[in-house]
Every structure is written in C-alpha cells, then in structure tokens.
Amino acid sequence: MARLKVILFGNLKQLGADKREIELPEPACVSDVARAAGIPDAAAVLIVVNSKTALADAEVRDGDEVAFFPRVAGGAA
C-alpha cells in the first residue's frame, strides 16, 4: 500500500479537507489519487508530485505528496 499526502488548493477545497492522507494499492498513478480524493477528471489543470509538475499517468509511491490546483479564470477577452 502507498500512503500519500494529498493537498487541494482553491475551490477544490470544497471537496473536503484541503490536506489529507490516503492509501492506495501499488502500483498507483496520479489519476488514481484524484479518483480517491473525489476530484473530477478535468478539475485540476496543474498537478504537482513532490514539488514537480506531473501528468495524470505519473506513478506515485509511498510517502509522495500530491497537490491539485484548480482551473483559474482571468485574462483579457
């Protein structure tokens, strides 16, 4: 089992505690973490694993920290 620290930013905090630990069977990837945390597939455009940007298929291991950042609106039309 992989014990992972999950951090949610912005409006993703509405999904529950902004910091939590989850356990997943290994091997696991970022999309498994998102699913376990209740994050809709397209909700996070920036995923960071251990302070490095990552894609949804990136492998995660026991002790990793996975952060999800939501879409941000703004800019000129």
N, CA, C and O atoms as a printed pandas DataFrame, in Angstrom:
     atom_number atom_name residue_name chain_id  residue_number  x_coord  y_coord  z_coord
0              1         N          MET        A               1    0.839   -1.189    0.000
1              2        CA          MET        A               1    0.000    0.000    0.000
2              3         C          MET        A               1    0.880    1.246    0.000
3              4         O          MET        A               1    1.945    1.289    0.614
4              5         N          ALA        A               2    0.392    2.253   -0.710
5              6        CA          ALA        A               2    1.079    3.540   -0.740
6              7         C          ALA        A               2    0.279    4.529    0.096
7              8         O          ALA        A               2   -0.906    4.742   -0.158
8              9         N          ARG        A               3    0.916    5.129    1.082
9             10        CA          ARG        A               3    0.294    6.183    1.875
10            11         C          ARG        A               3    0.761    7.505    1.280
11            12         O          ARG        A               3    1.959    7.776    1.206
12            13         N          LEU        A               4   -0.211    8.331    0.853
13            14        CA          LEU        A               4    0.091    9.560    0.133
14            15         C          LEU        A               4   -0.524   10.749    0.826
15            16         O          LEU        A               4   -1.614   10.653    1.390
16            17         N          LYS        A               5    0.171   11.875    0.786
17            18        CA          LYS        A               5   -0.370   13.129    1.302
18            19         C          LYS        A               5   -0.981   13.866    0.118
19            20         O          LYS        A               5   -0.322   14.075   -0.900
20            21         N          VAL        A               6   -2.244   14.259    0.257
21            22        CA          VAL        A               6   -2.957   14.952   -0.810
22            23         C          VAL        A               6   -3.301   16.355   -0.326
23            24         O          VAL        A               6   -3.815   16.537    0.777
24            25         N          ILE        A               7   -3.007   17.348   -1.176
25            26        CA          ILE        A               7   -3.298   18.741   -0.847
26            27         C          ILE        A               7   -4.161   19.316   -1.967
27            28         O          ILE        A               7   -3.835   19.189   -3.147
28            29         N          LEU        A               8   -5.271   19.952   -1.576
29            30        CA          LEU        A               8   -6.177   20.581   -2.539
30            31         C          LEU        A               8   -6.102   22.091   -2.383
31            32         O          LEU        A               8   -6.071   22.608   -1.266
32            33         N          PHE        A               9   -6.073   22.794   -3.509
33            34        CA          PHE        A               9   -5.993   24.244   -3.493
34            35         C          PHE        A               9   -7.242   24.854   -4.138
35            36         O          PHE        A               9   -7.957   24.193   -4.890
36            37         N          GLY        A              10   -7.482   26.122   -3.826
37            38        CA          GLY        A              10   -8.581   26.864   -4.431
38            39         C          GLY        A              10   -9.928   26.234   -4.162
39            40         O          GLY        A              10  -10.188   25.744   -3.063
40            41         N          ASN        A              11  -10.797   26.249   -5.183
41            42        CA          ASN        A              11  -12.137   25.722   -4.982
42            43         C          ASN        A              11  -12.188   24.201   -4.848
43            44         O          ASN        A              11  -13.244   23.652   -4.534
44            45         N          LEU        A              12  -11.086   23.519   -5.076
45            46        CA          LEU        A              12  -11.055   22.072   -4.848
46            47         C          LEU        A              12  -11.190   21.743   -3.365
47            48         O          LEU        A              12  -11.530   20.615   -3.009
48            49         N          LYS        A              13  -10.925   22.723   -2.499
49            50        CA          LYS        A              13  -11.081   22.516   -1.054
50            51         C          LYS        A              13  -12.529   22.199   -0.698
51            52         O          LYS        A              13  -12.794   21.621    0.356
52            53         N          GLN        A              14  -13.471   22.572   -1.569
53            54        CA          GLN        A              14  -14.885   22.275   -1.337
54            55         C          GLN        A              14  -15.161   20.778   -1.358
55            56         O          GLN        A              14  -16.215   20.339   -0.899
56            57         N          LEU        A              15  -14.241   20.000   -1.878
57            58        CA          LEU        A              15  -14.409   18.549   -1.952
58            59         C          LEU        A              15  -14.117   17.854   -0.627
59            60         O          LEU        A              15  -14.314   16.645   -0.506
60            61         N          GLY        A              16  -13.654   18.596    0.356
61            62        CA          GLY        A              16  -13.331   18.017    1.656
62            63         C          GLY        A              16  -12.098   18.685    2.229
63            64         O          GLY        A              16  -11.725   19.785    1.820
64            65         N          ALA        A              17  -11.479   18.021    3.166
65            66        CA          ALA        A              17  -10.296   18.572    3.827
66            67         C          ALA        A              17   -9.239   18.933    2.786
67            68         O          ALA        A              17   -8.977   18.161    1.863
68            69         N          ASP        A              18   -8.635   20.110    2.941
69            70        CA          ASP        A              18   -7.636   20.535    1.965
70            71         C          ASP        A              18   -6.337   19.758    2.087
71            72         O          ASP        A              18   -5.549   19.720    1.142
72            73         N          LYS        A              19   -6.105   19.144    3.227
73            74        CA          LYS        A              19   -4.937   18.276    3.402
74            75         C          LYS        A              19   -5.431   16.969    3.996
75            76         O          LYS        A              19   -6.172   16.961    4.980
76            77         N          ARG        A              20   -5.016   15.868    3.392
77            78        CA          ARG        A              20   -5.434   14.559    3.889
78            79         C          ARG        A              20   -4.427   13.497    3.475
79            80         O          ARG        A              20   -3.583   13.721    2.608
80            81         N          GLU        A              21   -4.530   12.374    4.093
81            82        CA          GLU        A              21   -3.714   11.233    3.693
82            83         C          GLU        A              21   -4.646   10.159    3.177
83            84         O          GLU        A              21   -5.709    9.912    3.746
84            85         N          ILE        A              22   -4.235    9.524    2.095
85            86        CA          ILE        A              22   -4.994    8.411    1.565
86            87         C          ILE        A              22   -4.056    7.242    1.348
87            88         O          ILE        A              22   -2.844    7.421    1.230
88            89         N          GLU        A              23   -4.620    6.042    1.297
89            90        CA          GLU        A              23   -3.851    4.846    0.997
90            91         C          GLU        A              23   -4.412    4.215   -0.261
91            92         O          GLU        A              23   -5.626    4.089   -0.424
92            93         N          LEU        A              24   -3.515    3.821   -1.144
93            94        CA          LEU        A              24   -3.887    3.161   -2.390
94            95         C          LEU        A              24   -3.010    1.935   -2.584
95            96         O          LEU        A              24   -1.854    1.921   -2.161
96            97         N          PRO        A              25   -3.555    0.908   -3.222
97            98        CA          PRO        A              25   -2.699   -0.236   -3.545
98            99         C          PRO        A              25   -1.678    0.165   -4.604
99           100         O          PRO        A              25   -1.969    0.969   -5.490
100          101         N          GLU        A              26   -0.497   -0.396   -4.505
101          102        CA          GLU        A              26    0.542   -0.110   -5.500
102          103         C          GLU        A              26    0.482   -1.154   -6.595
103          104         O          GLU        A              26    0.131   -2.296   -6.299
104          105         N          PRO        A              27    0.797   -0.841   -7.831
105          106        CA          PRO        A              27    1.204    0.475   -8.312
106          107         C          PRO        A              27   -0.001    1.408   -8.435
107          108         O          PRO        A              27   -1.126    0.957   -8.647
108          109         N          ALA        A              28    0.244    2.697   -8.301
109          110        CA          ALA        A              28   -0.808    3.708   -8.409
110          111         C          ALA        A              28   -0.280    4.887   -9.209
111          112         O          ALA        A              28    0.927    5.111   -9.295
112          113         N          CYS        A              29   -1.210    5.635   -9.792
113          114        CA          CYS        A              29   -0.817    6.829  -10.543
114          115         C          CYS        A              29   -1.650    8.019  -10.065
115          116         O          CYS        A              29   -2.573    7.863   -9.265
116          117         N          VAL        A              30   -1.316    9.192  -10.559
117          118        CA          VAL        A              30   -1.972   10.420  -10.144
118          119         C          VAL        A              30   -3.485   10.350  -10.359
119          120         O          VAL        A              30   -4.246   10.832   -9.520
120          121         N          SER        A              31   -3.930    9.761  -11.465
121          122        CA          SER        A              31   -5.369    9.677  -11.707
122          123         C          SER        A              31   -6.058    8.817  -10.654
123          124         O          SER        A              31   -7.216    9.071  -10.322
124          125         N          ASP        A              32   -5.375    7.805  -10.121
125          126        CA          ASP        A              32   -5.925    7.003   -9.019
126          127         C          ASP        A              32   -6.092    7.865   -7.771
127          128         O          ASP        A              32   -7.082    7.746   -7.049
128          129         N          VAL        A              33   -5.118    8.731   -7.528
129          130        CA          VAL        A              33   -5.173    9.630   -6.373
130          131         C          VAL        A              33   -6.351   10.587   -6.525
131          132         O          VAL        A              33   -7.117   10.791   -5.582
132          133         N          ALA        A              34   -6.495   11.174   -7.713
133          134        CA          ALA        A              34   -7.591   12.108   -7.966
134          135         C          ALA        A              34   -8.938   11.432   -7.743
135          136         O          ALA        A              34   -9.828   12.004   -7.114
136          137         N          ARG        A              35   -9.086   10.232   -8.252
137          138        CA          ARG        A              35  -10.337    9.490   -8.095
138          139         C          ARG        A              35  -10.625    9.220   -6.620
139          140         O          ARG        A              35  -11.756    9.398   -6.167
140          141         N          ALA        A              36   -9.621    8.797   -5.876
141          142        CA          ALA        A              36   -9.789    8.500   -4.452
142          143         C          ALA        A              36  -10.113    9.755   -3.642
143          144         O          ALA        A              36  -10.794    9.677   -2.619
144          145         N          ALA        A              37   -9.627   10.908   -4.096
145          146        CA          ALA        A              37   -9.882   12.167   -3.398
146          147         C          ALA        A              37  -11.182   12.824   -3.842
147          148         O          ALA        A              37  -11.566   13.861   -3.303
148          149         N          GLY        A              38  -11.870   12.226   -4.829
149          150        CA          GLY        A              38  -13.134   12.769   -5.301
150          151         C          GLY        A              38  -12.995   13.937   -6.250
151          152         O          GLY        A              38  -13.922   14.735   -6.391
152          153         N          ILE        A              39  -11.855   14.049   -6.899
153          154        CA          ILE        A              39  -11.612   15.161   -7.819
154          155         C          ILE        A              39  -12.077   14.755   -9.217
155          156         O          ILE        A              39  -11.610   13.752   -9.756
156          157         N          PRO        A              40  -12.994   15.526   -9.807
157          158        CA          PRO        A              40  -13.431   15.221  -11.179
158          159         C          PRO        A              40  -12.238   15.244  -12.131
159          160         O          PRO        A              40  -11.300   16.018  -11.939
160          161         N          ASP        A              41  -12.275   14.412  -13.135
161          162        CA          ASP        A              41  -11.141   14.249  -14.060
162          163         C          ASP        A              41  -10.553   15.553  -14.583
163          164         O          ASP        A              41   -9.333   15.718  -14.602
164          165         N          ALA        A              42  -11.400   16.474  -15.003
165          166        CA          ALA        A              42  -10.892   17.694  -15.624
166          167         C          ALA        A              42  -10.749   18.856  -14.647
167          168         O          ALA        A              42  -10.460   19.975  -15.070
168          169         N          ALA        A              43  -10.941   18.624  -13.378
169          170        CA          ALA        A              43  -10.950   19.727  -12.414
170          171         C          ALA        A              43   -9.580   20.358  -12.211
171          172         O          ALA        A              43   -9.491   21.576  -12.051
172          173         N          ALA        A              44   -8.536   19.588  -12.212
173          174        CA          ALA        A              44   -7.200   20.126  -11.918
174          175         C          ALA        A              44   -6.387   20.230  -13.201
175          176         O          ALA        A              44   -6.193   19.239  -13.906
176          177         N          VAL        A              45   -5.928   21.398  -13.490
177          178        CA          VAL        A              45   -5.087   21.559  -14.674
178          179         C          VAL        A              45   -3.621   21.513  -14.306
179          180         O          VAL        A              45   -2.767   21.330  -15.174
180          181         N          LEU        A              46   -3.323   21.673  -13.052
181          182        CA          LEU        A              46   -1.940   21.585  -12.602
182          183         C          LEU        A              46   -1.864   20.563  -11.481
183          184         O          LEU        A              46   -2.553   20.672  -10.466
184          185         N          ILE        A              47   -1.019   19.579  -11.685
185          186        CA          ILE        A              47   -0.802   18.528  -10.693
186          187         C          ILE        A              47    0.680   18.559  -10.341
187          188         O          ILE        A              47    1.539   18.612  -11.220
188          189         N          VAL        A              48    0.962   18.526   -9.056
189          190        CA          VAL        A              48    2.342   18.582   -8.596
190          191         C          VAL        A              48    2.596   17.401   -7.666
191          192         O          VAL        A              48    1.877   17.202   -6.687
192          193         N          VAL        A              49    3.627   16.619   -7.985
193          194        CA          VAL        A              49    4.025   15.484   -7.144
194          195         C          VAL        A              49    5.422   15.777   -6.615
195          196         O          VAL        A              49    6.376   15.918   -7.379
196          197         N          ASN        A              50    5.522   15.864   -5.303
197          198        CA          ASN        A              50    6.819   16.146   -4.668
198          199         C          ASN        A              50    7.492   17.387   -5.257
199          200         O          ASN        A              50    8.682   17.373   -5.569
200          201         N          SER        A              51    6.719   18.444   -5.403
201          202        CA          SER        A              51    7.197   19.756   -5.882
202          203         C          SER        A              51    7.579   19.793   -7.352
203          204         O          SER        A              51    8.256   20.725   -7.786
204          205         N          LYS        A              52    7.154   18.785   -8.142
205          206        CA          LYS        A              52    7.424   18.775   -9.581
206          207         C          LYS        A              52    6.108   18.542  -10.314
207          208         O          LYS        A              52    5.303   17.703   -9.911
208          209         N          THR        A              53    5.896   19.294  -11.398
209          210        CA          THR        A              53    4.668   19.097  -12.155
210          211         C          THR        A              53    4.600   17.674  -12.692
211          212         O          THR        A              53    5.618   17.054  -13.002
212          213         N          ALA        A              54    3.364   17.172  -12.792
213          214        CA          ALA        A              54    3.171   15.790  -13.219
214          215         C          ALA        A              54    1.918   15.669  -14.066
215          216         O          ALA        A              54    1.037   16.528  -14.023
216          217         N          LEU        A              55    1.850   14.601  -14.829
217          218        CA          LEU        A              55    0.678   14.276  -15.625
218          219         C          LEU        A              55   -0.166   13.238  -14.892
219          220         O          LEU        A              55    0.285   12.629  -13.922
220          221         N          ALA        A              56   -1.393   13.043  -15.365
221          222        CA          ALA        A              56   -2.322   12.131  -14.701
222          223         C          ALA        A              56   -1.817   10.696  -14.659
223          224         O          ALA        A              56   -2.189    9.942  -13.760
224          225         N          ASP        A              57   -0.978   10.307  -15.609
225          226        CA          ASP        A              57   -0.490    8.929  -15.625
226          227         C          ASP        A              57    0.832    8.737  -14.875
227          228         O          ASP        A              57    1.412    7.652  -14.905
228          229         N          ALA        A              58    1.307    9.791  -14.204
229          230        CA          ALA        A              58    2.565    9.693  -13.451
230          231         C          ALA        A              58    2.395    8.735  -12.270
231          232         O          ALA        A              58    1.383    8.767  -11.570
232          233         N          GLU        A              59    3.379    7.902  -12.066
233          234        CA          GLU        A              59    3.341    6.946  -10.960
234          235         C          GLU        A              59    3.591    7.658   -9.633
235          236         O          GLU        A              59    4.402    8.581   -9.552
236          237         N          VAL        A              60    2.887    7.217   -8.605
237          238        CA          VAL        A              60    3.114    7.727   -7.249
238          239         C          VAL        A              60    3.529    6.567   -6.366
239          240         O          VAL        A              60    3.161    5.416   -6.598
240          241         N          ARG        A              61    4.303    6.900   -5.350
241          242        CA          ARG        A              61    4.831    5.871   -4.446
242          243         C          ARG        A              61    4.573    6.263   -3.005
243          244         O          ARG        A              61    4.245    7.412   -2.708
244          245         N          ASP        A              62    4.719    5.319   -2.133
245          246        CA          ASP        A              62    4.517    5.535   -0.708
246          247         C          ASP        A              62    5.306    6.752   -0.242
247          248         O          ASP        A              62    6.496    6.875   -0.529
248          249         N          GLY        A              63    4.638    7.653    0.479
249          250        CA          GLY        A              63    5.287    8.841    1.011
250          251         C          GLY        A              63    5.226   10.059    0.117
251          252         O          GLY        A              63    5.621   11.147    0.537
252          253         N          ASP        A              64    4.738    9.908   -1.116
253          254        CA          ASP        A              64    4.669   11.051   -2.037
254          255         C          ASP        A              64    3.625   12.070   -1.576
255          256         O          ASP        A              64    2.670   11.733   -0.876
256          257         N          GLU        A              65    3.832   13.315   -1.985
257          258        CA          GLU        A              65    2.884   14.398   -1.750
258          259         C          GLU        A              65    2.329   14.818   -3.108
259          260         O          GLU        A              65    3.079   15.162   -4.021
260          261         N          VAL        A              66    1.001   14.783   -3.225
261          262        CA          VAL        A              66    0.340   15.102   -4.488
262          263         C          VAL        A              66   -0.567   16.310   -4.261
263          264         O          VAL        A              66   -1.463   16.276   -3.417
264          265         N          ALA        A              67   -0.327   17.372   -5.019
265          266        CA          ALA        A              67   -1.115   18.600   -4.888
266          267         C          ALA        A              67   -1.897   18.834   -6.178
267          268         O          ALA        A              67   -1.388   18.629   -7.280
268          269         N          PHE        A              68   -3.154   19.272   -6.013
269          270        CA          PHE        A              68   -4.029   19.557   -7.142
270          271         C          PHE        A              68   -4.421   21.028   -7.104
271          272         O          PHE        A              68   -4.898   21.527   -6.084
272          273         N          PHE        A              69   -4.214   21.722   -8.232
273          274        CA          PHE        A              69   -4.569   23.138   -8.363
274          275         C          PHE        A              69   -5.697   23.249   -9.383
275          276         O          PHE        A              69   -5.614   22.646  -10.453
276          277         N          PRO        A              70   -6.761   24.016   -9.070
277          278        CA          PRO        A              70   -7.894   24.123   -9.978
278          279         C          PRO        A              70   -7.622   25.051  -11.160
279          280         O          PRO        A              70   -6.617   25.759  -11.220
280          281         N          ARG        A              71   -8.573   25.009  -12.096
281          282        CA          ARG        A              71   -8.525   25.966  -13.197
282          283         C          ARG        A              71   -8.665   27.369  -12.627
283          284         O          ARG        A              71   -9.354   27.581  -11.629
284          285         N          VAL        A              72   -8.018   28.304  -13.259
285          286        CA          VAL        A              72   -8.094   29.693  -12.815
286          287         C          VAL        A              72   -8.621   30.523  -13.980
287          288         O          VAL        A              72   -8.112   30.433  -15.098
288          289         N          ALA        A              73   -9.626   31.319  -13.716
289          290        CA          ALA        A              73  -10.190   32.188  -14.754
290          291         C          ALA        A              73   -9.488   33.535  -14.716
291          292         O          ALA        A              73   -8.917   33.925  -13.697
292          293         N          GLY        A              74   -9.538   34.226  -15.816
293          294        CA          GLY        A              74   -8.962   35.554  -15.847
294          295         C          GLY        A              74   -8.357   35.868  -17.188
295          296         O          GLY        A              74   -8.407   35.058  -18.113
296          297         N          GLY        A              75   -7.789   37.038  -17.289
297          298        CA          GLY        A              75   -7.176   37.466  -18.529
298          299         C          GLY        A              75   -8.126   38.302  -19.352
299          300         O          GLY        A              75   -9.304   38.442  -19.021
300          301         N          ALA        A              76   -7.610   38.846  -20.412
301          302        CA          ALA        A              76   -8.408   39.715  -21.279
302          303         C          ALA        A              76   -9.167   38.880  -22.312
303          304         O          ALA        A              76   -8.691   37.834  -22.755
304          305         N          ALA        A              77  -10.323   39.349  -22.678
305          306        CA          ALA        A              77  -11.135   38.649  -23.688
306          307         C          ALA        A              77  -10.714   39.038  -25.074
307          308         O          ALA        A              77  -11.282   38.552  -26.052
